Amino acid sequence: DRSEVAYFGAGPAPLPTKVLVKGAEAFVNFQNTGLSLAEISHRSQTANQILADTKAALTTLLEIPDSHDILFMHGGGSAEFSAVVLNMVAVWVEKRRREAEKDLGQDSAAIIERVRKELQDYLRLDYLVTGSWSLKASQEAANLLEPLGKGFVNVAVDSRKSASGKFDNIPAEDAWTLTQPRNQGGKTSAFVYYCDNETVDGVEFPNFPKCLDPDSSDEVPVVADMSSNFLSRRVDVSKHAVIFGGAQKNIGITDVTLVIVRKDVLATQPPPSFLHAVGVWSPPTILSWPVVAKNNSLYNTMPIFSIWIAGEVMRGLLETHQDRQLAGQEEVANAKAKQIYDALDRYPEVYQIVPDRSVRSRMNICFRVNGGDAGQEKAFLEGAEAQLLQGLKGHRSVGGIRISNYNAVDVDKVRRLTRYLEGFARKSK
Ligand code: PMP
């Protein structure tokens, strides 16, 4: 029975049972239409309404300002690693093109020549590498820019350069080596990228980084991957040019990726021919934010069922927390995480939490049992399985234990888990 199983998987992740029950019905016969939501046309009135309703719920929850648009896309967070680079480099190029046009008028050969040179001399992409996913994103950037040359990606932070050699901390902001603003040495960043919550390593930014505040950082666009902590706390969307995340953790089922993008990003795109002339890829159509936006996320066939599920999850949050937007869910998420960390902290000789206290993720709680003793960790997992506490094995790249504490993991199940943590610790002391 579903109520007996407590699942703590990192993604796909638990969904509210209420949503699944309603979803099962919608999968067969949506609102008595005699059709499944998986069967209807993505261009139908019903599908359009579902898109609009889901956008409206997300706008309310995250208090998304008018300056930003919401896109539904394919390919998960991973596709956005590429989309970010291609769309944001295009913005960078377009800004340079417009400046060159002001100086050089209609001389297109001269404009191309100048922008091509500026690109080689000045373009940088800043990445804060604080875990496995931001590392992957930065590697994708380097890969996509390889035909232009090397050195475009500036790793402003690599948190493995610490005493432990692990992704278990976030260095202080004054140690970040962000690209200088253009007026202080020529180079400019197309964006600064961070991953708000590192799913594999259990590291979460405690707050929005101060030095990235648009008021203080020369307006370098900020891009955030929120795949694994979306809708778990309030976010100041206005500080970001782009926020993206796959739905399959806190929002819904896989197959739909949410992208919140500032409208000026959409409006600052050069003609593809200009990009080609200066030696840059234009975004593949399916990854082009302006194309997706222009088509109301219906450039091609979208998974309407998945988008509806996401909407149901969001409406559930709105219903539960009423007019508190995400403040209510933030309290719940914090309280659940605290309960788990408190239980672990009571037995430091048995449980060793991987990340530094100041950057502990509220969503993915990563720890070792008895210093990573293979037998003890196996015993921990087997004992948990026996009590139907599932999905606790750490990511294969780092090992250990990981408790994923997403929104749909309810308080009762967290309580069951903490009882198990206590019992196991007492037994093995
Ligand atoms: N970013 C983060 C933070 C993730 O946790 C994941 C997936 N676990 C990804 C990106 C990649 O997402 P996807 O599998 O949807 O491509």
Boltz pocket constraint, residues with backbone or C-beta under 6 A from the ligand:
constraints:
  - pocket:
      binder: B
      contacts: [[A, 10], [A, 11], [A, 75], [A, 76], [A, 77], [A, 78], [A, 79], [A, 133], [A, 195], [A, 197], [A, 198], [A, 199], [A, 200], [A, 225], [A, 226], [A, 227], [A, 228], [A, 246]]
      max_distance: 6.0
